[in-house]
């Protein structure tokens, strides 16, 4: 490549394409496939080629595919999208949100789209459709075993293990994992790490309590107490569940953390707004969003024989210790709660 500002020919030589194809890709004209256009744009950007100032954002779009917009997961995906937008701006892309049905309703992707982020809790429902586009795809949750898609998640197993160590260090030996479903693999990994961590203490026990979003926490908790459960600490699958658990325990006259400690997950805004404030696991959601954009950028520049195999990235979390956890104490509340549970039978 000649010294000075790179030319269209320099970009073509780097990619092994014709100057004609590179020119059409850079100008946004038809006749070039979406995957090829994406590679050309990213390589040109990395080489410092000056693109038409009217095109840069419109011609390098990454679709941020969302599925569920409930209040809990909504905060998670919005934080990730914020990180993706920050990184995309640095690298010359724009993030365009789309609902998951966009991939399956027969809509043809705009030629400006260069990659896909799957910000969905159950990616196997969409990965085949995403791969069919021929564009780089990265997922913000667990993909299928050996699936040819990049994955960026939090280190859920490690986080669960760390919560177990925290609670063991506070003297807790009877615990439960509270969740609505372990179908999302992130939750299953947290539970697995939690159980594995408790194995460090030979006298620790752990059960799981199914949280019914429609019916709340009270009834399944009392049913578990009636069957012999006697916890001093509860680890919740996410902060939304933890906030409900704290509220219901207090309504039953069970103090948090004096009687039962509660730990959440994700460090959502609600974790610092509830009383007592939640001890929780802070997951680097913004950083995960940024990393997904970098994965796509890397795929666009390293193609063919240079393309690396799919990657599995896991960002390490940290525990934020607040007022909802304390050393284990005698279960003075248990007898009264068992009488309540017996009346509910």
C-alpha positions in Angstrom: 0.0 0.0 0.0 1.3 3.5 -0.9 2.2 5.9 1.8 -0.4 8.6 2.7 -4.2 8.4 2.6 -5.5 4.9 1.6 -7.3 4.6 -1.7 -10.1 2.4 -2.9 -7.5 0.2 -4.6 -5.7 -0.2 -1.3 -8.9 -1.4 0.3 -9.6 -3.8 -2.6 -6.1 -5.2 -2.4 -6.5 -5.8 1.3 -9.7 -7.7 0.8 -8.8 -9.4 -2.4 -11.8 -7.9 -4.2 -12.1 -5.8 -7.4 -11.9 -2.1 -7.2 -15.4 -2.0 -8.8 -17.0 -4.1 -6.0 -15.3 -2.0 -3.3 -16.5 1.2 -4.9 -20.1 0.1 -5.0 -19.9 -1.1 -1.4 -18.5 2.2 -0.1 -21.0 4.2 -2.1 -24.0 2.2 -0.9 -25.0 1.2 -4.4 -26.8 -2.1 -5.0 -25.1 -5.2 -6.5 -23.0 -6.0 -3.4 -24.1 -8.6 -0.8 -24.7 -7.4 2.8 -21.9 -9.5 4.2 -19.4 -8.2 1.6 -20.5 -4.6 2.1 -20.0 -5.0 5.9 -16.5 -6.4 5.4 -15.6 -3.6 3.0 -16.9 -0.8 5.3 -15.1 -2.2 8.3 -11.8 -2.8 6.6 -11.9 0.7 5.0 -12.6 2.2 8.4 -9.7 0.3 10.0 -7.4 1.5 7.3 -8.4 5.1 7.8 -10.1 5.4 4.4 -12.3 8.5 4.4 -15.8 7.6 3.7 -18.5 9.8 2.3 -19.5 11.9 5.3 -23.2 11.5 4.3 -23.0 7.7 4.7 -21.0 6.6 7.8 -23.8 6.0 10.3 -26.5 4.9 7.8 -24.2 2.4 6.1 -22.8 0.6 9.1 -25.7 -0.6 11.2 -25.7 -3.3 13.9 -29.1 -4.6 14.7 -29.7 -5.0 18.4 -32.4 -7.8 18.5 -34.6 -7.8 21.6 -37.3 -10.2 22.7 -38.8 -9.5 26.1 -39.4 -6.1 27.4 -40.6 -6.8 31.0 -39.5 -4.4 33.7 -36.7 -6.7 35.0 -35.0 -7.8 31.7 -35.7 -4.4 30.2 -33.1 -2.7 32.4 -30.6 -5.5 31.7 -30.9 -5.1 27.9 -31.0 -1.3 28.0 -27.7 -1.3 29.9 -26.2 -3.6 27.4 -27.5 -1.5 24.5 -26.0 1.6 26.1 -22.6 -0.1 26.1 -23.0 -1.2 22.5 -23.9 2.3 21.5 -20.9 3.8 23.2 -18.5 1.4 21.5 -20.3 1.6 18.1 -19.8 5.4 18.1 -16.1 4.9 18.6 -15.8 2.4 15.8 -18.1 4.1 13.3 -21.2 2.0 13.6 -24.8 2.8 14.7 -27.0 0.5 16.8 -30.5 0.0 15.6 -32.9 -1.8 18.0 -35.3 -4.3 16.5 -37.8 -6.8 17.9 -37.0 -10.5 17.5 -39.9 -11.0 15.1 -38.1 -8.8 12.6 -35.8 -11.8 11.8 -38.7 -14.2 11.2 -41.3 -12.2 9.4 -39.6 -12.4 6.0 -38.3 -8.8 6.1 -35.2 -8.4 4.0 -32.3 -6.8 5.9 -31.2 -3.4 4.7 -27.9 -3.4 2.9 -26.6 -1.1 5.6 -26.8 -3.8 8.2 -23.3 -5.3 9.0 -24.0 -7.4 12.0 -26.5 -8.7 14.6 -26.5 -8.7 18.4 -29.0 -11.2 19.9 -30.0 -9.7 23.3 -32.5 -12.4 24.0 -32.9 -14.8 27.0 -33.3 -17.9 24.9 -31.1 -17.6 21.8 -31.6 -21.0 20.3 -35.0 -19.8 19.1 -33.3 -17.2 16.8 -29.8 -18.3 16.1 -30.6 -20.3 12.9 -32.5 -17.3 11.5 -29.6 -15.0 12.4 -26.9 -17.2 10.9 -28.9 -17.4 7.7 -28.2 -13.7 7.0 -24.5 -14.4 6.5 -23.6 -11.6 8.8 -21.5 -11.7 12.0 -23.7 -12.6 14.9 -23.0 -12.3 18.7 -25.2 -13.3 21.5 -25.6 -11.7 25.0 -26.7 -15.0 26.6 -25.8 -18.7 26.3 -26.0 -20.3 22.9 -26.2 -24.0 22.1 -23.2 -26.3 22.6 -20.6 -25.8 19.8 -22.9 -23.4 18.0 -21.0 -21.2 15.6 -21.8 -17.9 17.2 -19.8 -15.6 19.4 -21.2 -15.3 22.9 -20.5 -12.6 25.6 -22.0 -13.1 29.0 -21.3 -12.6 32.7 -19.4 -15.3 34.6 -22.5 -16.7 36.2 -21.0 -19.9 37.7 -18.2 -17.9 39.4 -20.8 -15.4 40.7 -22.9 -18.1 42.3 -19.8 -19.6 43.8 -18.7 -16.2 45.3 -22.2 -15.7 46.8 -21.9 -19.1 48.5 -18.5 -18.1 50.0 -19.9 -14.8 51.2 -22.8 -16.5 53.0 -20.6 -19.3 54.4 -18.3 -16.7 55.7 -21.2 -15.1 57.6 -22.0 -18.4 59.2 -25.0 -19.5 57.1 -25.5 -23.2 56.6 -29.1 -23.5 55.5 -29.9 -21.7 52.3 -32.1 -21.7 49.2 -31.9 -20.4 45.6 -35.1 -18.5 44.7 -36.0 -18.4 41.0 -38.9 -18.3 38.6 -37.2 -20.6 36.1 -33.8 -22.1 35.5 -34.5 -22.4 31.8 -32.3 -19.3 31.0 -28.9 -20.9 31.3 -27.5 -17.9 33.1 -29.8 -18.7 36.1 -28.9 -22.4 36.0 -25.2 -21.5 36.0 -25.7 -19.2 39.0 -27.5 -22.0 40.9 -24.8 -24.6 39.9 -22.0 -22.3 41.1 -23.9 -21.6 44.3 -24.3 -25.3 45.1 -20.6 -26.0 44.2 -19.5 -23.2 46.5 -21.5 -24.6 49.4 -19.6 -27.9 49.0 -16.7 -26.2 50.7 -18.6 -26.5 53.9 -19.6 -30.1 54.6 -22.5 -29.2 56.8 -24.2 -26.7 54.4 -27.5 -27.4 52.6 -29.2 -25.7 49.7 -32.7 -26.1 48.2 -34.5 -24.2 45.5 -37.8 -22.3 45.8 -39.8 -21.7 42.7 -41.0 -18.1 42.6 -44.4 -17.8 41.0 -44.6 -14.3 39.4 -48.4 -14.4 39.4 -48.8 -15.8 42.9 -45.7 -14.2 44.6 -43.2 -15.6 47.0 -45.3 -16.1 50.2 -47.1 -19.4 49.3 -44.1 -21.3 47.9 -42.0 -20.1 50.9 -44.6 -21.3 53.4 -45.0 -24.6 51.7 -41.2 -25.1 51.9 -41.2 -24.2 55.6 -44.0 -26.7 56.1 -41.9 -29.4 54.5 -39.0 -28.8 56.8 -37.2 -25.8 55.3 -35.4 -23.6 57.8 -33.2 -21.1 55.9 -31.0 -18.3 57.3 -30.1 -17.0 53.8 -31.8 -16.8 50.4 -30.0 -16.2 47.0 -32.3 -14.8 44.4 -31.9 -15.3 40.6 -32.2 -11.5 40.0 -32.9 -8.3 41.9 -36.6 -8.2 40.8 -37.2 -11.4 42.7 -35.1 -10.3 45.6 -37.1 -7.1 46.1 -40.3 -9.1 46.3 -38.7 -11.6 48.7 -37.6 -8.9 51.1 -41.1 -7.3 51.0 -42.9 -10.7 51.6 -40.5 -11.7 54.4 -41.1 -8.4 56.2 -44.9 -8.8 55.8 -44.6 -12.2 57.5 -42.7 -10.6 60.4 -39.4 -12.1 59.3 -36.7 -9.5 59.6 -34.0 -8.9 56.9 -31.2 -9.4 57.6 -31.5 -10.1 61.4 -33.5 -13.3 60.7 -32.9 -14.1 57.1 -30.2 -12.6 54.8 -31.2 -12.0 51.1 -28.8 -11.6 48.1 -29.9 -10.4 44.7 -28.3 -10.5 41.3 -27.5 -7.8 38.6 -27.4 -4.7 40.8 -30.4 -3.0 39.1 -31.5 0.4 40.3 -34.1 -1.2 42.6 -31.3 -2.9 44.6 -30.3 0.4 46.2 -33.8 1.8 46.5 -35.4 -1.0 48.6 -35.1 -1.0 52.4 -32.9 -2.7 53.5 -30.7 -2.1 50.5 -29.8 -5.3 48.7 -26.5 -7.1 48.8 -26.3 -8.1 45.1 -24.0 -9.2 42.3 -23.0 -6.4 40.0 -22.7 -7.7 36.4 -20.8 -5.5 33.9 -23.7 -5.1 31.5 -22.4 -2.0 29.8 -19.1 -3.6 29.2 -20.8 -6.7 27.8 -22.6 -4.5 25.3 -19.4 -2.9 24.2 -17.6 -6.3 23.8 -20.3 -7.5 21.5 -19.7 -4.6 19.1 -16.0 -5.4 19.2 -16.7 -9.0 18.3 -18.6 -7.9 15.2 -15.9 -5.5 14.2 -13.3 -8.2 14.5 -15.4 -10.6 12.4 -15.7 -8.0 9.7 -11.9 -7.5 9.4 -10.9 -11.2 9.8 -12.6 -13.2 7.2 -12.0 -16.4 5.2 -8.9 -18.3 6.4 -8.1 -15.5 8.9 -11.5 -15.9 10.7 -11.0 -17.3 14.2 -13.4 -19.9 15.6 -16.4 -18.7 17.6 -15.5 -17.2 21.0 -17.1 -17.5 24.5 -16.3 -14.4 26.5 -17.4 -14.2 30.2 -17.0 -11.0 32.2 -16.3 -11.4 35.9 -18.9 -9.8 38.2 -18.4 -8.4 41.7 -20.4 -8.6 44.9 -21.9 -5.3 46.2 -22.4 -5.9 50.0 -25.2 -3.8 51.5 -27.6 -4.1 54.4 -29.6 -7.2 53.4 -27.0 -9.6 54.6 -25.6 -10.2 58.1 -24.2 -13.1 60.2 -26.5 -16.0 60.7 -28.5 -15.9 63.9 -30.8 -18.2 65.9 -34.0 -19.1 64.1 -36.3 -17.5 66.6 -38.8 -16.6 63.9 -39.2 -20.2 62.6 -41.7 -21.6 65.1 -44.3 -18.8 64.5 -43.8 -19.1 60.7 -44.3 -22.9 60.9 -47.6 -22.3 62.7 -48.7 -19.9 59.9 -47.6 -22.5 57.3 -49.6 -25.3 59.0 -52.7 -23.1 58.8 -52.2 -22.6 55.1 -52.0 -26.3 54.4 
